[in-house]
């Protein structure tokens, strides 16, 4: 799917350029979002509203999708909302550069609140030296 491909490519570029981050804490709720679930949730949210006439309606619909509720209900929900909104509003050709700051802010929030994102963080560390499109 096109939105998932774009999100995976942005994630891959960001992961390839990130320096080593702090290790995650040992405590984590069992319902922490995984990388695959997060990326697939974003893509599903975007696709579910693709039929709506305006970008603002599509964004509202995407943010209301139950598929992104686990991310929106974390300490980084606001950063997630801003990253997804930017991604959906940006021109396809420039969205990676236009939204990089929003996705970096989301990533930094997830590192800061690593106890909520242990599984996600472990996947990022595991794949930190991988280049090319992310594999889910």
N, CA, C and O atoms as CSV, one atom per row, in Angstrom:
chain,resi,resn,atom,element,x,y,z
A,1,UNK,N,N,0.834,-1.180,0.000
A,1,UNK,CA,C,0.000,0.000,0.000
A,1,UNK,C,C,0.879,1.243,0.000
A,1,UNK,O,O,1.941,1.250,0.622
A,2,UNK,N,N,0.455,2.273,-0.678
A,2,UNK,CA,C,1.260,3.477,-0.847
A,2,UNK,C,C,1.552,4.202,0.467
A,2,UNK,O,O,2.715,4.524,0.708
A,3,UNK,N,N,0.563,4.481,1.341
A,3,UNK,CA,C,0.898,5.168,2.590
A,3,UNK,C,C,1.882,4.376,3.447
A,3,UNK,O,O,2.794,4.955,4.038
A,4,UNK,N,N,1.704,3.054,3.519
A,4,UNK,CA,C,2.622,2.239,4.307
A,4,UNK,C,C,4.026,2.301,3.721
A,4,UNK,O,O,4.998,2.411,4.468
A,5,UNK,N,N,4.150,2.233,2.400
A,5,UNK,CA,C,5.473,2.335,1.761
A,5,UNK,C,C,6.144,3.653,2.111
A,5,UNK,O,O,7.328,3.676,2.447
A,6,UNK,N,N,5.393,4.759,2.036
A,6,UNK,CA,C,5.955,6.072,2.359
A,6,UNK,C,C,6.391,6.143,3.813
A,6,UNK,O,O,7.473,6.649,4.109
A,7,UNK,N,N,5.562,5.641,4.726
A,7,UNK,CA,C,5.900,5.665,6.149
A,7,UNK,C,C,7.116,4.798,6.412
A,7,UNK,O,O,8.007,5.195,7.163
A,8,UNK,N,N,7.169,3.620,5.803
A,8,UNK,CA,C,8.312,2.730,6.002
A,8,UNK,C,C,9.590,3.353,5.468
A,8,UNK,O,O,10.642,3.247,6.098
A,9,UNK,N,N,9.513,3.996,4.326
A,9,UNK,CA,C,10.699,4.644,3.771
A,9,UNK,C,C,11.165,5.788,4.650
A,9,UNK,O,O,12.369,5.952,4.847
A,10,UNK,N,N,10.240,6.593,5.190
A,10,UNK,CA,C,10.629,7.666,6.108
A,10,UNK,C,C,11.264,7.088,7.354
A,10,UNK,O,O,12.278,7.600,7.831
A,11,UNK,N,N,10.681,6.027,7.888
A,11,UNK,CA,C,11.212,5.390,9.085
A,11,UNK,C,C,12.603,4.841,8.831
A,11,UNK,O,O,13.491,4.972,9.674
A,12,UNK,N,N,12.795,4.231,7.683
A,12,UNK,CA,C,14.092,3.661,7.340
A,12,UNK,C,C,15.155,4.742,7.227
A,12,UNK,O,O,16.263,4.583,7.740
A,13,UNK,N,N,14.822,5.847,6.555
A,13,UNK,CA,C,15.788,6.945,6.426
A,13,UNK,C,C,16.154,7.514,7.778
A,13,UNK,O,O,17.326,7.780,8.046
A,14,UNK,N,N,15.158,7.705,8.637
A,14,UNK,CA,C,15.409,8.240,9.962
A,14,UNK,C,C,16.252,7.270,10.776
A,14,UNK,O,O,17.211,7.688,11.425
A,15,UNK,N,N,15.918,5.983,10.755
A,15,UNK,CA,C,16.652,4.998,11.537
A,15,UNK,C,C,18.092,4.886,11.070
A,15,UNK,O,O,18.989,4.716,11.896
A,16,UNK,N,N,18.337,4.975,9.778
A,16,UNK,CA,C,19.691,4.864,9.254
A,16,UNK,C,C,20.548,6.050,9.671
A,16,UNK,O,O,21.766,5.916,9.792
A,17,UNK,N,N,19.930,7.211,9.893
A,17,UNK,CA,C,20.700,8.401,10.227
A,17,UNK,C,C,20.762,8.680,11.725
A,17,UNK,O,O,21.502,9.567,12.148
A,18,UNK,N,N,20.010,7.951,12.529
A,18,UNK,CA,C,19.999,8.180,13.971
A,18,UNK,C,C,21.273,7.665,14.610
A,18,UNK,O,O,21.817,6.640,14.198
A,19,UNK,N,N,21.744,8.380,15.615
A,19,UNK,CA,C,22.866,7.885,16.402
A,19,UNK,C,C,22.317,6.975,17.481
A,19,UNK,O,O,21.103,6.897,17.674
A,20,UNK,N,N,23.207,6.282,18.191
A,20,UNK,CA,C,22.768,5.383,19.254
A,20,UNK,C,C,21.994,6.163,20.301
A,20,UNK,O,O,22.382,7.269,20.677
A,21,UNK,N,N,20.912,5.589,20.762
A,21,UNK,CA,C,20.073,6.221,21.774
A,21,UNK,C,C,20.202,5.443,23.075
A,21,UNK,O,O,20.727,4.330,23.093
A,22,UNK,N,N,19.721,6.037,24.164
A,22,UNK,CA,C,19.736,5.381,25.463
A,22,UNK,C,C,18.964,4.083,25.383
A,22,UNK,O,O,17.988,3.965,24.643
A,23,UNK,N,N,19.423,3.097,26.165
A,23,UNK,CA,C,18.703,1.832,26.239
A,23,UNK,C,C,17.369,2.071,26.928
A,23,UNK,O,O,17.218,3.031,27.684
A,24,UNK,N,N,16.423,1.218,26.673
A,24,UNK,CA,C,15.107,1.379,27.272
A,24,UNK,C,C,15.119,0.897,28.704
A,24,UNK,O,O,15.991,0.123,29.097
A,25,UNK,N,N,14.154,1.350,29.488
A,25,UNK,CA,C,14.042,0.907,30.867
A,25,UNK,C,C,13.490,-0.503,30.902
A,25,UNK,O,O,12.996,-1.008,29.894
A,26,UNK,N,N,13.573,-1.143,32.064
A,26,UNK,CA,C,13.155,-2.539,32.170
A,26,UNK,C,C,11.648,-2.693,32.314
A,26,UNK,O,O,11.125,-3.772,32.035
A,27,UNK,N,N,10.935,-1.666,32.736
A,27,UNK,CA,C,9.492,-1.776,32.923
A,27,UNK,C,C,8.764,-1.389,31.648
A,27,UNK,O,O,9.102,-0.402,30.995
A,28,UNK,N,N,7.751,-2.189,31.304
A,28,UNK,CA,C,6.966,-1.876,30.117
A,28,UNK,C,C,5.618,-2.551,30.201
A,28,UNK,O,O,5.541,-3.729,30.549
A,29,UNK,N,N,4.556,-1.839,29.892
A,29,UNK,CA,C,3.260,-2.508,29.852
A,29,UNK,C,C,3.218,-3.468,28.671
A,29,UNK,O,O,3.841,-3.227,27.637
A,30,UNK,N,N,2.483,-4.547,28.835
A,30,UNK,CA,C,2.435,-5.560,27.780
A,30,UNK,C,C,1.726,-5.055,26.533
A,30,UNK,O,O,1.834,-5.674,25.474
A,31,UNK,N,N,1.007,-3.950,26.634
A,31,UNK,CA,C,0.264,-3.440,25.488
A,31,UNK,C,C,1.025,-2.358,24.726
A,31,UNK,O,O,0.424,-1.616,23.950
A,32,UNK,N,N,2.343,-2.257,24.936
A,32,UNK,CA,C,3.103,-1.219,24.245
A,32,UNK,C,C,3.066,-1.452,22.741
A,32,UNK,O,O,3.165,-2.589,22.279
A,33,UNK,N,N,2.921,-0.361,21.973
A,33,UNK,CA,C,2.858,-0.514,20.521
A,33,UNK,C,C,4.183,-1.026,19.962
A,33,UNK,O,O,5.250,-0.597,20.400
A,34,UNK,N,N,4.117,-1.933,19.006
A,34,UNK,CA,C,5.326,-2.399,18.335
A,34,UNK,C,C,5.548,-1.542,17.096
A,34,UNK,O,O,4.653,-0.813,16.669
A,35,UNK,N,N,6.738,-1.632,16.524
A,35,UNK,CA,C,7.044,-0.883,15.310
A,35,UNK,C,C,6.052,-1.237,14.204
A,35,UNK,O,O,5.465,-0.357,13.576
A,36,UNK,N,N,5.878,-2.526,13.981
A,36,UNK,CA,C,4.983,-2.959,12.908
A,36,UNK,C,C,3.562,-2.465,13.152
A,36,UNK,O,O,2.910,-1.968,12.234
A,37,UNK,N,N,3.080,-2.599,14.388
A,37,UNK,CA,C,1.720,-2.158,14.689
A,37,UNK,C,C,1.576,-0.656,14.507
A,37,UNK,O,O,0.562,-0.187,13.990
A,38,UNK,N,N,2.584,0.100,14.927
A,38,UNK,CA,C,2.539,1.552,14.792
A,38,UNK,C,C,2.480,1.960,13.327
A,38,UNK,O,O,1.641,2.773,12.938
A,39,UNK,N,N,3.360,1.402,12.524
A,39,UNK,CA,C,3.416,1.764,11.109
A,39,UNK,C,C,2.172,1.293,10.366
A,39,UNK,O,O,1.619,2.025,9.545
A,40,UNK,N,N,1.735,0.080,10.653
A,40,UNK,CA,C,0.535,-0.429,9.999
A,40,UNK,C,C,-0.694,0.353,10.428
A,40,UNK,O,O,-1.592,0.588,9.619
A,41,UNK,N,N,-0.747,0.760,11.698
A,41,UNK,CA,C,-1.865,1.561,12.176
A,41,UNK,C,C,-1.946,2.896,11.460
A,41,UNK,O,O,-3.027,3.345,11.080
A,42,UNK,N,N,-0.779,3.537,11.277
A,42,UNK,CA,C,-0.751,4.806,10.551
A,42,UNK,C,C,-1.247,4.623,9.127
A,42,UNK,O,O,-2.078,5.398,8.652
A,43,UNK,N,N,-0.750,3.614,8.450
A,43,UNK,CA,C,-1.152,3.380,7.062
A,43,UNK,C,C,-2.638,3.063,6.969
A,43,UNK,O,O,-3.329,3.559,6.078
A,44,UNK,N,N,-3.130,2.236,7.887
A,44,UNK,CA,C,-4.554,1.887,7.877
A,44,UNK,C,C,-5.411,3.124,8.118
A,44,UNK,O,O,-6.436,3.315,7.463
A,45,UNK,N,N,-4.985,3.965,9.062
A,45,UNK,CA,C,-5.739,5.183,9.365
A,45,UNK,C,C,-5.826,6.091,8.149
A,45,UNK,O,O,-6.880,6.664,7.872
A,46,UNK,N,N,-4.727,6.224,7.424
A,46,UNK,CA,C,-4.698,7.071,6.229
A,46,UNK,C,C,-5.611,6.502,5.148
A,46,UNK,O,O,-6.380,7.233,4.525
A,47,UNK,N,N,-5.519,5.206,4.935
A,47,UNK,CA,C,-6.301,4.570,3.872
A,47,UNK,C,C,-7.797,4.585,4.151
A,47,UNK,O,O,-8.593,4.721,3.222
A,48,UNK,N,N,-8.191,4.448,5.404
A,48,UNK,CA,C,-9.623,4.394,5.731
A,48,UNK,C,C,-10.350,5.688,5.384
A,48,UNK,O,O,-11.549,5.665,5.104
A,49,UNK,N,N,-9.646,6.805,5.399
A,49,UNK,CA,C,-10.297,8.075,5.086
A,49,UNK,C,C,-9.996,8.586,3.700
A,49,UNK,O,O,-10.345,9.721,3.376
A,50,UNK,N,N,-9.363,7.787,2.874
A,50,UNK,CA,C,-8.933,8.238,1.544
A,50,UNK,C,C,-10.099,8.684,0.663
A,50,UNK,O,O,-9.906,9.483,-0.253
A,51,UNK,N,N,-11.283,8.188,0.921
A,51,UNK,CA,C,-12.447,8.524,0.097
A,51,UNK,C,C,-13.042,9.891,0.423
A,51,UNK,O,O,-13.859,10.399,-0.344
A,52,UNK,N,N,-12.654,10.489,1.530
A,52,UNK,CA,C,-13.244,11.767,1.950
A,52,UNK,C,C,-12.730,12.914,1.084
A,52,UNK,O,O,-11.589,12.876,0.624
A,53,UNK,N,N,-13.562,13.939,0.857
A,53,UNK,CA,C,-13.217,14.990,-0.100
A,53,UNK,C,C,-12.097,15.948,0.328
A,53,UNK,O,O,-11.325,16.393,-0.522
A,54,UNK,N,N,-11.990,16.272,1.604
A,54,UNK,CA,C,-10.976,17.255,1.988
A,54,UNK,C,C,-9.877,16.626,2.847
A,54,UNK,O,O,-10.099,15.627,3.531
A,55,UNK,N,N,-8.712,17.221,2.796
A,55,UNK,CA,C,-7.575,16.740,3.595
A,55,UNK,C,C,-7.919,16.801,5.079
A,55,UNK,O,O,-7.620,15.867,5.822
A,56,UNK,N,N,-8.542,17.885,5.514
A,56,UNK,CA,C,-8.894,18.014,6.927
A,56,UNK,C,C,-9.852,16.914,7.378
A,56,UNK,O,O,-9.724,16.400,8.489
A,57,UNK,N,N,-10.813,16.548,6.521
A,57,UNK,CA,C,-11.731,15.450,6.855
A,57,UNK,C,C,-10.979,14.116,6.922
A,57,UNK,O,O,-11.244,13.292,7.797
A,58,UNK,N,N,-10.045,13.911,5.994
A,58,UNK,CA,C,-9.259,12.679,5.993
A,58,UNK,C,C,-8.397,12.587,7.254
A,58,UNK,O,O,-8.268,11.516,7.848
A,59,UNK,N,N,-7.810,13.709,7.653
A,59,UNK,CA,C,-6.982,13.727,8.864
A,59,UNK,C,C,-7.842,13.428,10.093
A,59,UNK,O,O,-7.464,12.609,10.931
A,60,UNK,N,N,-8.994,14.089,10.201
A,60,UNK,CA,C,-9.894,13.854,11.334
A,60,UNK,C,C,-10.292,12.388,11.393
A,60,UNK,O,O,-10.273,11.778,12.462
A,61,UNK,N,N,-10.645,11.831,10.265
A,61,UNK,CA,C,-11.047,10.429,10.187
A,61,UNK,C,C,-9.879,9.516,10.587
A,61,UNK,O,O,-10.071,8.553,11.330
A,62,UNK,N,N,-8.696,9.812,10.104
A,62,UNK,CA,C,-7.520,8.998,10.430
A,62,UNK,C,C,-7.224,9.034,11.924
A,62,UNK,O,O,-6.913,8.004,12.521
A,63,UNK,N,N,-7.320,10.212,12.528
A,63,UNK,CA,C,-7.017,10.336,13.957
A,63,UNK,C,C,-8.078,9.673,14.834
A,63,UNK,O,O,-7.807,9.336,15.987
A,64,UNK,N,N,-9.289,9.485,14.291
A,64,UNK,CA,C,-10.352,8.814,15.034
A,64,UNK,C,C,-10.331,7.296,14.855
A,64,UNK,O,O,-11.080,6.583,15.523
A,65,UNK,N,N,-9.488,6.804,13.966
A,65,UNK,CA,C,-9.433,5.362,13.681
A,65,UNK,C,C,-8.959,4.588,14.920
A,65,UNK,O,O,-7.956,4.955,15.533
A,66,UNK,N,N,-9.674,3.527,15.284
A,66,UNK,CA,C,-9.240,2.707,16.418
A,66,UNK,C,C,-7.840,2.092,16.209
A,66,UNK,O,O,-7.180,1.693,17.168
A,67,UNK,N,N,-7.414,2.025,14.971
A,67,UNK,CA,C,-6.120,1.425,14.660
A,67,UNK,C,C,-4.939,2.255,15.181
A,67,UNK,O,O,-3.832,1.732,15.305
A,68,UNK,N,N,-5.157,3.530,15.484
A,68,UNK,CA,C,-4.079,4.359,16.037
A,68,UNK,C,C,-4.332,4.731,17.496
A,68,UNK,O,O,-3.533,5.449,18.097
A,69,UNK,N,N,-5.418,4.257,18.063
A,69,UNK,CA,C,-5.742,4.565,19.458
A,69,UNK,C,C,-4.615,4.184,20.414
A,69,UNK,O,O,-4.313,4.965,21.316
A,70,UNK,N,N,-3.977,3.021,20.260
A,70,UNK,CA,C,-2.888,2.699,21.194
A,70,UNK,C,C,-1.764,3.738,21.205
A,70,UNK,O,O,-1.188,4.002,22.260
A,71,UNK,N,N,-1.447,4.321,20.070
A,71,UNK,CA,C,-0.418,5.360,20.018
A,71,UNK,C,C,-0.937,6.690,20.551
A,71,UNK,O,O,-0.215,7.404,21.247
A,72,UNK,N,N,-2.154,7.020,20.236
A,72,UNK,CA,C,-2.723,8.295,20.682
A,72,UNK,C,C,-2.933,8.320,22.185
A,72,UNK,O,O,-2.965,9.398,22.779
A,73,UNK,N,N,-3.078,7.160,22.817
A,73,UNK,CA,C,-3.321,7.084,24.253
A,73,UNK,C,C,-2.039,7.038,25.080
A,73,UNK,O,O,-2.095,6.822,26.291
A,74,UNK,N,N,-0.898,7.235,24.450
A,74,UNK,CA,C,0.369,7.242,25.178
A,74,UNK,C,C,0.771,8.675,25.526
A,74,UNK,O,O,0.082,9.632,25.172
A,75,UNK,N,N,1.878,8.799,26.215
A,75,UNK,CA,C,2.430,10.124,26.538
A,75,UNK,C,C,2.826,10.895,25.284
A,75,UNK,O,O,3.010,12.111,25.337
A,76,UNK,N,N,2.959,10.202,24.161
A,76,UNK,CA,C,3.396,10.828,22.912
A,76,UNK,C,C,2.245,11.012,21.919
A,76,UNK,O,O,2.474,11.182,20.722
A,77,UNK,N,N,1.031,10.979,22.412
A,77,UNK,CA,C,-0.127,11.118,21.546
A,77,UNK,C,C,-0.139,12.412,20.748
A,77,UNK,O,O,-0.478,12.409,19.565
A,78,UNK,N,N,0.227,13.512,21.381
A,78,UNK,CA,C,0.234,14.798,20.680
A,78,UNK,C,C,1.282,14.808,19.564
A,78,UNK,O,O,1.018,15.291,18.463
A,79,UNK,N,N,2.459,14.276,19.851
A,79,UNK,CA,C,3.521,14.208,18.836
A,79,UNK,C,C,3.094,13.300,17.683
A,79,UNK,O,O,3.369,13.594,16.519
A,80,UNK,N,N,2.422,12.195,18.011
A,80,UNK,CA,C,1.915,11.304,16.971
A,80,UNK,C,C,0.911,12.036,16.090
A,80,UNK,O,O,0.986,11.963,14.864
A,81,UNK,N,N,-0.033,12.744,16.720
A,81,UNK,CA,C,-1.042,13.488,15.958
A,81,UNK,C,C,-0.384,14.483,15.005
A,81,UNK,O,O,-0.791,14.603,13.850
A,82,UNK,N,N,0.629,15.195,15.490
A,82,UNK,CA,C,1.297,16.197,14.654
A,82,UNK,C,C,2.060,15.527,13.502
A,82,UNK,O,O,2.061,16.044,12.385
A,83,UNK,N,N,2.703,14.388,13.760
A,83,UNK,CA,C,3.442,13.696,12.701
A,83,UNK,C,C,2.494,13.161,11.632
A,83,UNK,O,O,2.747,13.313,10.437
A,84,UNK,N,N,1.408,12.537,12.064
A,84,UNK,CA,C,0.445,11.988,11.098
A,84,UNK,C,C,-0.220,13.106,10.302
A,84,UNK,O,O,-0.403,12.982,9.091
A,85,UNK,N,N,-0.579,14.185,10.969
A,85,UNK,CA,C,-1.201,15.320,10.290
A,85,UNK,C,C,-0.258,15.900,9.238
A,85,UNK,O,O,-0.667,16.161,8.107
A,86,UNK,N,N,0.993,16.098,9.615
A,86,UNK,CA,C,1.982,16.622,8.658
A,86,UNK,C,C,2.118,15.683,7.467
A,86,UNK,O,O,2.113,16.124,6.317
A,87,UNK,N,N,2.240,14.398,7.742
A,87,UNK,CA,C,2.397,13.399,6.686
A,87,UNK,C,C,1.243,13.466,5.702
A,87,UNK,O,O,1.442,13.386,4.490
A,88,UNK,N,N,0.032,13.614,6.231
A,88,UNK,CA,C,-1.150,13.623,5.367
A,88,UNK,C,C,-1.315,14.937,4.602
A,88,UNK,O,O,-1.891,14.941,3.513
A,89,UNK,N,N,-0.825,16.044,5.146
A,89,UNK,CA,C,-0.954,17.340,4.477
A,89,UNK,C,C,0.177,17.597,3.481
A,89,UNK,O,O,0.003,18.364,2.534
A,90,UNK,N,N,1.319,16.969,3.684
A,90,UNK,CA,C,2.500,17.259,2.874
A,90,UNK,C,C,2.367,16.713,1.459
A,90,UNK,O,O,1.689,15.714,1.219
A,91,UNK,N,N,3.021,17.385,0.543
A,91,UNK,CA,C,3.113,16.926,-0.836
A,91,UNK,C,C,3.901,15.619,-0.845
A,91,UNK,O,O,4.920,15.498,-0.166
A,92,UNK,N,N,3.431,14.654,-1.608
A,92,UNK,CA,C,4.060,13.336,-1.626
A,92,UNK,C,C,5.552,13.387,-1.941
A,92,UNK,O,O,6.334,12.634,-1.361
A,93,UNK,N,N,5.945,14.258,-2.843
A,93,UNK,CA,C,7.344,14.329,-3.269
A,93,UNK,C,C,8.264,14.887,-2.186
A,93,UNK,O,O,9.457,14.586,-2.169
A,94,UNK,N,N,7.714,15.699,-1.283
A,94,UNK,CA,C,8.572,16.348,-0.280
A,94,UNK,C,C,8.207,15.973,1.152
A,94,UNK,O,O,8.751,16.556,2.090
A,95,UNK,N,N,7.314,15.028,1.345
A,95,UNK,CA,C,6.834,14.753,2.703
A,95,UNK,C,C,7.943,14.260,3.621
A,95,UNK,O,O,7.910,14.547,4.818
A,96,UNK,N,N,8.919,13.532,3.105
A,96,UNK,CA,C,10.005,13.058,3.977
A,96,UNK,C,C,10.752,14.236,4.590
A,96,UNK,O,O,11.048,14.231,5.785
A,97,UNK,N,N,11.056,15.235,3.786
A,97,UNK,CA,C,11.775,16.397,4.325
A,97,UNK,C,C,10.829,17.336,5.067
A,97,UNK,O,O,11.209,17.916,6.084
A,98,UNK,N,N,9.615,17.492,4.576
A,98,UNK,CA,C,8.659,18.401,5.214
A,98,UNK,C,C,8.276,17.936,6.625
A,98,UNK,O,O,8.031,18.762,7.504
A,99,UNK,N,N,8.226,16.646,6.838
A,99,UNK,CA,C,7.725,16.107,8.106
A,99,UNK,C,C,8.809,15.487,8.981
A,99,UNK,O,O,8.507,14.941,10.042
A,100,UNK,N,N,10.043,15.563,8.559
A,100,UNK,CA,C,11.125,14.937,9.330
A,100,UNK,C,C,11.149,15.431,10.768
A,100,UNK,O,O,11.300,14.629,11.690
A,101,UNK,N,N,11.003,16.740,10.979
A,101,UNK,CA,C,11.043,17.284,12.337
A,101,UNK,C,C,9.933,16.712,13.208
A,101,UNK,O,O,10.146,16.446,14.391
A,102,UNK,N,N,8.766,16.525,12.638
A,102,UNK,CA,C,7.628,15.971,13.407
A,102,UNK,C,C,7.895,14.511,13.804
A,102,UNK,O,O,7.592,14.099,14.924
A,103,UNK,N,N,8.466,13.738,12.871
A,103,UNK,CA,C,8.755,12.345,13.183
A,103,UNK,C,C,9.939,12.231,14.141
A,103,UNK,O,O,9.975,11.318,14.967
A,104,UNK,N,N,10.894,13.130,14.045
A,104,UNK,CA,C,12.005,13.154,15.003
A,104,UNK,C,C,11.456,13.496,16.393
A,104,UNK,O,O,11.857,12.876,17.378
A,105,UNK,N,N,10.550,14.466,16.487
A,105,UNK,CA,C,9.942,14.820,17.772
A,105,UNK,C,C,9.180,13.625,18.360
A,105,UNK,O,O,9.236,13.376,19.564
A,106,UNK,N,N,8.475,12.897,17.505
A,106,UNK,CA,C,7.768,11.698,17.954
A,106,UNK,C,C,8.764,10.672,18.467
A,106,UNK,O,O,8.564,10.082,19.529
A,107,UNK,N,N,9.823,10.462,17.723
A,107,UNK,CA,C,10.849,9.499,18.134
A,107,UNK,C,C,11.481,9.918,19.464
A,107,UNK,O,O,11.670,9.080,20.346
A,108,UNK,N,N,11.806,11.195,19.616
A,108,UNK,CA,C,12.408,11.685,20.858
A,108,UNK,C,C,11.462,11.497,22.038
A,108,UNK,O,O,11.894,11.137,23.133
A,109,UNK,N,N,10.189,11.737,21.820
A,109,UNK,CA,C,9.204,11.517,22.866
A,109,UNK,C,C,9.163,10.041,23.258
A,109,UNK,O,O,9.091,9.705,24.441
A,110,UNK,N,N,9.209,9.177,22.268
A,110,UNK,CA,C,9.169,7.742,22.540
A,110,UNK,C,C,10.409,7.294,23.306
A,110,UNK,O,O,10.325,6.406,24.154
A,111,UNK,N,N,11.546,7.896,23.018
A,111,UNK,CA,C,12.762,7.584,23.768
A,111,UNK,C,C,12.615,8.086,25.208
A,111,UNK,O,O,12.956,7.383,26.160
A,112,UNK,N,N,12.107,9.301,25.348
A,112,UNK,CA,C,11.915,9.896,26.676
A,112,UNK,C,C,10.972,9.041,27.531
A,112,UNK,O,O,11.179,8.897,28.736
A,113,UNK,N,N,9.958,8.489,26.912
A,113,UNK,CA,C,8.966,7.657,27.609
A,113,UNK,C,C,9.158,6.185,27.233
A,113,UNK,O,O,8.201,5.475,26.926
A,114,UNK,N,N,10.392,5.757,27.265
A,114,UNK,CA,C,10.736,4.419,26.777
A,114,UNK,C,C,10.000,3.299,27.491
A,114,UNK,O,O,9.793,2.229,26.919
A,115,UNK,N,N,9.602,3.533,28.736
A,115,UNK,CA,C,8.870,2.488,29.460
A,115,UNK,C,C,7.558,2.137,28.761
A,115,UNK,O,O,7.070,1.014,28.888
A,116,UNK,N,N,6.991,3.082,28.032
A,116,UNK,CA,C,5.748,2.829,27.294
A,116,UNK,C,C,6.003,2.176,25.937
A,116,UNK,O,O,5.087,1.628,25.324
A,117,UNK,N,N,7.246,2.237,25.474
A,117,UNK,CA,C,7.561,1.813,24.110
A,117,UNK,C,C,8.705,0.808,24.073
A,117,UNK,O,O,9.502,0.802,23.135
A,118,UNK,N,N,8.784,-0.029,25.079
A,118,UNK,CA,C,9.908,-0.965,25.170
A,118,UNK,C,C,10.022,-1.832,23.915
A,118,UNK,O,O,11.105,-1.943,23.340
A,119,UNK,N,N,8.930,-2.441,23.489
A,119,UNK,CA,C,8.973,-3.313,22.314
A,119,UNK,C,C,9.377,-2.516,21.073
A,119,UNK,O,O,10.199,-2.975,20.280
A,120,UNK,N,N,8.806,-1.335,20.907
A,120,UNK,CA,C,9.134,-0.475,19.777
A,120,UNK,C,C,10.618,-0.115,19.802
A,120,UNK,O,O,11.300,-0.213,18.781
A,121,UNK,N,N,11.118,0.299,20.965
A,121,UNK,CA,C,12.521,0.702,21.098
A,121,UNK,C,C,13.468,-0.461,20.830
A,121,UNK,O,O,14.505,-0.286,20.191
A,122,UNK,N,N,13.116,-1.639,21.313
A,122,UNK,CA,C,13.960,-2.816,21.064
A,122,UNK,C,C,14.067,-3.103,19.572
A,122,UNK,O,O,15.134,-3.483,19.090
A,123,UNK,N,N,12.978,-2.926,18.841
A,123,UNK,CA,C,13.005,-3.133,17.391
A,123,UNK,C,C,13.868,-2.080,16.710
A,123,UNK,O,O,14.593,-2.403,15.769
A,124,UNK,N,N,13.809,-0.822,17.162
A,124,UNK,CA,C,14.649,0.226,16.580
A,124,UNK,C,C,16.124,-0.069,16.811
A,124,UNK,O,O,16.933,0.066,15.893
A,125,UNK,N,N,16.482,-0.473,18.031
A,125,UNK,CA,C,17.874,-0.785,18.344
A,125,UNK,C,C,18.331,-1.982,17.516
A,125,UNK,O,O,19.440,-1.981,16.981
A,126,UNK,N,N,17.495,-2.985,17.409
A,126,UNK,CA,C,17.822,-4.195,16.647
A,126,UNK,C,C,18.123,-3.874,15.184
A,126,UNK,O,O,18.974,-4.517,14.570
A,127,UNK,N,N,17.435,-2.892,14.629
A,127,UNK,CA,C,17.562,-2.566,13.202
A,127,UNK,C,C,18.274,-1.241,12.945
A,127,UNK,O,O,18.151,-0.682,11.855
A,128,UNK,N,N,19.019,-0.724,13.931
A,128,UNK,CA,C,19.587,0.622,13.790
A,128,UNK,C,C,20.586,0.754,12.645
A,128,UNK,O,O,20.766,1.857,12.129
A,129,UNK,N,N,21.228,-0.305,12.238
A,129,UNK,CA,C,22.218,-0.217,11.159
A,129,UNK,C,C,21.694,-0.725,9.812
A,129,UNK,O,O,22.455,-0.864,8.855
A,130,UNK,N,N,20.407,-0.996,9.749
A,130,UNK,CA,C,19.788,-1.494,8.522
A,130,UNK,C,C,19.500,-0.313,7.608
A,130,UNK,O,O,18.974,0.711,8.043
A,131,UNK,N,N,19.849,-0.466,6.347
A,131,UNK,CA,C,19.559,0.589,5.361
A,131,UNK,C,C,18.550,0.053,4.358
A,131,UNK,O,O,18.392,-1.158,4.204
A,132,UNK,N,N,17.876,0.963,3.684
A,132,UNK,CA,C,16.853,0.588,2.708
A,132,UNK,C,C,15.506,0.590,3.364
A,132,UNK,O,O,15.390,0.933,4.541
A,133,UNK,N,N,14.467,0.209,2.619
A,133,UNK,CA,C,13.103,0.209,3.172
A,133,UNK,C,C,13.008,-0.703,4.376
A,133,UNK,O,O,13.588,-1.788,4.397
A,134,UNK,N,N,12.265,-0.247,5.388
A,134,UNK,CA,C,12.053,-1.050,6.592
A,134,UNK,C,C,11.230,-2.271,6.236
A,134,UNK,O,O,10.383,-2.226,5.343
A,135,UNK,N,N,11.480,-3.343,6.928
A,135,UNK,CA,C,10.728,-4.584,6.717
A,135,UNK,C,C,9.836,-4.823,7.914
A,135,UNK,O,O,10.295,-4.791,9.056
A,136,UNK,N,N,8.535,-5.068,7.654
A,136,UNK,CA,C,7.595,-5.382,8.745
A,136,UNK,C,C,7.049,-6.764,8.544
A,136,UNK,O,O,6.240,-7.231,9.345
